[in-house]
Amino acid sequence: DSMDEIPRRAIILEAFVIVSTSGFLAAIVPGIGIVIEIMGSLFGILIMLVAPGIVGIKIFSKNYRSPHFQYFSSSTGNFSPHSRIFHTLCWIITVAGVIFMITGITSLAHSFATG
């Protein structure tokens, strides 16, 4: 066995244990569906929209100065117009993600309350 093969086997074993445990718990725990729906609604949107939006807001903010950053002009000390567009788009996806999370949780609560 090479040293590269050991980490690969550990990753495969870890994935198998996580998936098997999740499947086992889903089969025996009553009401696990609502927990999965809430976790998916919160963390799925957080990972896909909110987190990248926050990172983009930080990167495209005026306080972020890096000579290697392609949207920053070191000669003028200003950002290009494209960076302002990207900064605005990052705010849009972050706000949209928060709205989607609130809507998803509200919808789940409503469907859970009405049965």
Buried (B, 14 or more C-beta within 10 A) or exposed (E): EEEEEEEEEEEEEEEEEEEEEEEEEEEEEEEEEEEEBBEEBBEEBBEEBBBBBBEBBEBBEEEBEEEEBEBBEEEEEEBEEEBBEBBEBBBEBBEBBBEBBEEBBEEBEEEEEEE
